Amino acid sequence: MGLTSNKVLALAVVFAVLLFVCTVWYWPRFARRSWRAVGGRVGLLFATQVAIFASIGLAANQAFGFYASWADLFGQENGQALVVDGAGGSSSGPLQVMDTQTVNVPGGGQPTIGGQIQKVGIFGQTTHISSSAFVYLPPEYFQPQYRARTFPVAVVLTGYPGTASALIKGLHYPQTAHELAKTGKMQPMILVMLRPTVAPPRDTECVDVPGGPQTETFFAKDLPDAVRSHYRVGPIPTGWGIIGDSTGGYCALKLAMHRPNAYFAGVGLSPYYKAPIDPTTGNLFQGNKGLQNRADLLWYAKHMPPPDTSLLVTSSKAGEKDYNATLKFIQQVQAKKKTRISSIILDSGGHNFNTWRREIPSALQWMSGRLQER
């Protein structure tokens, strides 16, 4: 059974409850001062606490989508970092549809009513990186009257470690986009949903690592090229935006600023502004101070020419540790004038799915107003 299976969570909860009951029932039998009695008390307490913490951890993973599988949890995941051959690409081209699923909306069983979610493999022609992703196609994509129409694209990124499925099950991006378009609050858009971790388990922070994964180039060139090769999408860059939370938010802002020729709008939900250096990232910059500065968005906004792009940042006065950094980033971008910046500042809201679900509808509407179809 998989890590995210409801059966695994249910079994863990049942096991924790049984151990708790056993502890209460057998405790009087271990009340003596013998080594056997002391060992029994320690064993019961230890087993019960492990079961409780396992249940809480599994429930948290279900809610926030940190890890997709047991292999992912234990750092053994390698299925999303395929390297294509020297000629580049695959026999099926840079994008291959691997599966389809319905959208959890009324009438979702019919693509012309609910749209469709396709699981795809993206094969990087330039970077030789590949990753799986989910592509949400709106109902209009399948309707005959729109067969000649192209659609704007929003690339949607998780945090780290994150799972792409959490964007569907936890943050409800397809359902939200469907409802907003149905009620006329945004134009129909294609969503390309994936995690920024395209070289798992390493957290590359969407950086072109010297001598390592060229992650920024993958998102700025390979991903758009692959999507354009398969779907009817809007023009680059005016028909393309990028949005993400936490690490994905940092990546979204950085890609919109560094590569305005690829993305016309970027949204950072609870982003940070500087790539961390820790055991999960490794040495991202190999001592190159210029690359390190370039990846620092506060430094970039202050010292580099302002890009022709639109940005949206979100934070909370209480509950977000990067609130002050967000205010500083807004001020620095506004001072350069050419880059357009907007913000969503909540009175309170933690660094979690509940907060981001409150922000996503407004963020998608904002992005819709800035992207164009052809």
C-alpha positions in Angstrom: 0.0 0.0 0.0 1.3 3.4 -0.9 2.4 6.2 1.5 -0.6 8.3 0.6 -3.2 5.5 0.8 -6.2 6.1 3.0 -5.8 2.4 4.1 -2.3 3.0 5.4 -3.5 6.0 7.4 -6.5 4.1 8.7 -4.3 1.2 9.8 -1.9 3.5 11.6 -4.8 5.2 13.5 -6.3 1.8 14.4 -2.9 0.5 15.6 -2.3 3.6 17.7 -5.8 3.3 19.3 -5.2 -0.4 20.1 -1.8 0.4 21.6 -3.3 3.1 23.8 -6.0 0.7 25.0 -3.4 -2.0 25.7 -1.4 0.5 27.7 -4.3 1.5 29.9 -5.4 -2.2 30.3 -2.0 -3.7 31.1 -0.5 -0.8 33.1 -1.5 -2.3 36.5 0.3 -5.5 35.6 3.5 -3.6 35.1 3.2 -1.7 38.3 5.9 -3.7 40.0 9.5 -2.6 40.3 11.1 -5.6 38.6 13.1 -5.1 35.4 10.5 -7.0 33.4 7.8 -4.7 34.6 9.8 -1.5 33.9 10.7 -2.9 30.5 7.0 -3.5 29.8 6.1 0.1 30.7 8.8 1.5 28.6 7.9 -0.7 25.6 4.2 0.2 25.8 4.9 3.9 26.1 7.4 3.8 23.3 5.2 1.8 20.9 2.2 4.0 21.6 4.0 7.2 21.0 5.6 5.9 17.8 2.2 4.8 16.5 0.6 8.2 17.4 3.4 10.2 15.7 3.2 7.9 12.6 -0.5 8.6 12.4 0.0 12.3 12.7 2.8 12.3 10.2 0.7 10.3 7.6 -2.2 12.6 8.1 0.0 15.7 7.7 1.5 14.2 4.5 -2.0 13.5 3.2 -3.0 17.1 3.8 0.2 18.8 2.6 1.6 16.4 0.0 5.2 16.4 1.2 6.1 13.0 -0.2 4.4 10.9 -2.9 5.7 7.4 -2.0 7.8 5.4 0.4 10.8 5.7 -1.9 10.3 9.5 -2.0 10.1 9.6 1.8 13.4 7.7 2.3 15.3 9.6 -0.5 15.2 6.7 -3.0 12.9 8.3 -5.5 14.4 8.4 -9.0 11.4 8.0 -11.3 11.0 11.7 -12.1 14.6 12.4 -13.1 15.0 10.5 -16.3 17.9 11.4 -18.6 17.2 11.2 -22.3 19.8 10.1 -24.8 22.4 12.3 -26.5 20.1 12.9 -29.5 17.6 14.4 -27.1 13.9 13.7 -26.7 12.1 10.4 -26.8 10.4 8.3 -29.5 7.2 10.0 -28.6 8.6 13.6 -28.7 9.2 16.0 -25.9 5.8 15.4 -24.3 4.1 12.1 -23.8 0.6 11.6 -22.4 0.7 8.7 -19.9 -2.8 8.7 -18.4 -6.0 10.8 -18.1 -8.3 11.5 -15.2 -11.5 13.4 -14.7 -11.9 16.7 -12.9 -13.8 16.6 -9.6 -16.6 19.0 -10.6 -20.2 18.4 -11.5 -20.3 16.7 -14.9 -16.6 16.1 -14.7 -16.9 12.7 -16.4 -17.4 14.6 -19.8 -14.4 16.6 -21.0 -16.6 19.1 -22.7 -18.2 19.9 -19.3 -15.5 19.3 -16.7 -12.4 19.4 -18.7 -9.7 16.8 -18.3 -6.4 16.2 -16.4 -3.7 14.4 -18.3 -0.6 12.9 -16.6 2.4 13.6 -18.9 6.1 13.1 -19.2 8.1 16.2 -20.1 11.4 15.4 -21.9 13.9 18.3 -21.9 15.5 18.7 -25.4 18.1 21.2 -24.2 18.8 20.2 -20.6 18.2 16.4 -20.9 16.1 16.7 -17.8 12.7 15.2 -17.7 9.8 15.3 -15.2 6.2 14.1 -14.9 3.5 16.7 -14.7 -0.3 17.0 -14.7 -2.0 19.1 -17.4 -5.4 20.5 -16.8 -7.3 21.2 -20.0 -10.5 23.4 -19.6 -13.8 22.2 -21.0 -13.5 24.8 -23.8 -10.4 22.9 -25.1 -12.7 20.0 -26.1 -15.7 22.0 -27.4 -16.1 22.2 -31.2 -16.6 26.0 -31.3 -13.1 26.5 -29.8 -11.2 24.0 -32.0 -9.2 26.8 -33.6 -8.6 28.7 -30.3 -5.3 28.8 -28.3 -5.3 29.0 -24.6 -3.2 30.9 -22.0 -1.0 28.6 -19.9 -0.2 28.8 -16.2 2.7 26.6 -14.9 1.9 25.7 -11.3 4.7 24.6 -8.9 4.6 23.0 -5.5 6.9 23.7 -2.6 9.7 21.4 -1.6 9.6 18.5 -1.4 5.9 18.5 -2.5 4.0 16.3 -4.9 2.3 17.4 -8.1 -0.9 15.5 -7.1 -1.2 17.8 -4.1 -1.9 20.7 -6.5 -5.0 18.8 -7.5 -6.1 17.0 -4.3 -4.9 19.5 -1.7 -4.9 23.0 -3.4 -7.7 22.2 -5.9 -6.2 24.2 -8.8 -8.2 22.5 -11.6 -11.5 22.8 -9.6 -10.8 26.4 -8.8 -9.9 27.3 -12.4 -13.0 25.5 -13.7 -15.3 27.4 -11.3 -13.8 30.8 -12.0 -14.0 30.3 -15.8 -17.5 29.0 -15.5 -18.7 32.1 -13.6 -16.8 34.4 -16.0 -14.2 35.6 -13.4 -11.3 34.4 -15.5 -10.6 33.2 -19.0 -10.2 29.4 -19.6 -6.5 28.5 -19.1 -4.4 25.4 -19.3 -2.6 24.5 -16.1 0.7 22.6 -16.2 1.2 21.3 -12.7 4.5 19.9 -11.4 7.0 20.1 -8.6 10.2 22.2 -8.9 12.2 19.1 -7.8 13.1 17.8 -11.2 16.4 16.2 -10.0 15.0 14.3 -6.9 15.9 14.1 -4.1 18.0 17.2 -4.6 16.4 20.6 -4.1 17.9 22.6 -7.0 15.8 25.8 -6.2 15.2 26.3 -10.0 18.9 27.1 -10.4 21.2 26.3 -13.4 23.7 24.5 -11.2 27.3 24.7 -12.6 28.1 21.2 -13.7 24.7 20.0 -12.5 21.0 20.1 -13.4 20.1 23.1 -15.5 16.8 23.6 -13.8 16.1 27.2 -14.7 16.6 26.5 -18.3 14.3 23.4 -18.1 11.5 25.6 -16.8 12.2 28.5 -19.1 12.8 26.7 -22.4 12.3 22.9 -22.3 8.9 22.9 -20.5 7.3 25.6 -22.7 8.7 24.0 -25.9 7.3 20.6 -24.9 3.9 21.9 -24.0 3.7 24.0 -27.3 4.6 20.8 -29.3 1.4 19.1 -28.0 -1.3 21.5 -27.0 -3.0 24.6 -28.5 -1.4 27.2 -26.3 -1.0 31.0 -26.3 2.0 32.9 -27.6 5.3 33.1 -25.6 5.6 35.1 -23.4 2.4 37.0 -23.3 0.2 33.9 -23.1 2.3 32.3 -20.3 2.4 32.8 -16.5 3.9 30.8 -13.6 2.6 30.4 -10.0 3.8 28.5 -7.0 3.9 28.3 -3.2 6.9 28.5 -0.9 9.8 27.1 -2.9 7.5 27.1 -6.0 6.7 30.7 -5.3 10.4 31.6 -5.2 10.9 29.8 -8.4 7.9 31.5 -10.1 9.1 35.0 -9.2 12.7 34.2 -10.2 11.7 32.7 -13.6 9.4 35.7 -14.4 12.2 38.1 -13.5 15.1 36.2 -15.1 13.2 35.0 -18.1 10.6 37.5 -19.1 10.9 36.2 -22.6 9.3 33.0 -21.3 6.8 34.2 -18.7 4.8 37.4 -18.8 3.5 37.0 -15.2 4.7 35.3 -12.0 2.9 34.7 -8.7 4.7 33.8 -5.5 2.4 32.5 -2.7 4.3 32.8 0.6 7.6 32.9 -1.3 11.0 33.5 0.0 13.6 35.5 -1.9 16.9 33.8 -1.6 17.9 30.2 -2.3 18.9 28.4 0.8 22.2 26.4 1.0 21.6 23.2 3.1 22.0 19.4 2.8 18.9 19.2 0.5 20.4 21.7 -2.0 24.0 20.9 -1.9 26.4 23.6 -3.4 24.2 25.3 -5.9 26.6 28.0 -7.0 30.0 26.3 -6.7 31.5 29.5 -5.2 30.3 31.7 -8.0 29.2 34.9 -6.2 27.6 36.3 -9.3 25.3 33.4 -9.7 24.5 33.5 -6.0 23.6 37.2 -6.2 21.5 36.6 -9.3 19.4 34.0 -7.4 18.8 36.5 -4.6 15.6 38.3 -5.7 16.1 41.2 -3.4 19.6 41.8 -4.8 18.3 41.3 -8.3 15.5 43.8 -7.9 17.9 46.4 -6.6 20.9 46.0 -8.9 19.7 44.6 -12.2 17.6 46.3 -15.0 13.9 45.8 -14.3 12.3 43.1 -16.5 9.1 43.7 -18.5 6.9 41.4 -16.5 4.1 41.4 -13.9 4.5 40.0 -10.4 2.1 39.1 -7.6 3.3 38.3 -4.1 1.3 37.2 -1.1 2.1 37.1 2.6 0.4 37.5 6.0 1.0 40.1 8.8 0.8 37.3 11.3 2.0 33.8 10.6 4.5 34.3 7.7 8.2 34.8 8.6 8.9 36.4 5.3 6.4 39.2 5.7 9.0 42.0 6.1 11.1 40.6 3.2 7.9 40.7 1.1 7.4 44.4 1.9 11.0 45.1 1.1 10.7 43.3 -2.2 7.6 45.2 -3.2 9.4 48.5 -2.5 12.5 47.6 -4.5 10.4 46.5 -7.5 8.2 49.6 -7.4 11.3 51.8 -7.3 12.3 50.5 -10.8 8.8 51.2 -12.2 9.1 49.0 -15.4 8.2 45.8 -13.6 4.6 45.7 -12.5 3.9 44.3 -9.0 0.8 43.6 -7.0 0.3 42.0 -3.6 -2.2 40.1 -1.4 -1.5 40.7 2.3 -3.7 38.8 4.8 -4.1 39.8 8.4 -3.2 36.3 9.4 -2.3 33.0 7.7 0.3 30.4 8.1 2.7 28.8 5.7 0.1 26.1 4.7 -2.5 24.8 2.3 -5.3 26.5 4.1 -3.8 30.0 3.5 -2.9 29.2 -0.1 -6.4 28.0 -0.9 -7.6 31.4 0.3 -5.2 33.2 -2.1 -5.4 31.0 -5.2 -8.8 32.2 -6.6 -7.6 35.9 -6.6 -4.2 34.9 -7.9 -5.6 33.0 -10.9 -8.0 35.9 -11.7 -5.0 38.3 -11.5 -3.0 36.1 -13.8 -5.9 35.7 -16.2 -6.2 39.4 -16.6 -2.6 39.6 -17.8 -2.2 36.7 -20.2 -3.4 36.7 -23.8 -4.5 34.0 -26.2 -3.4 34.2 -29.7 
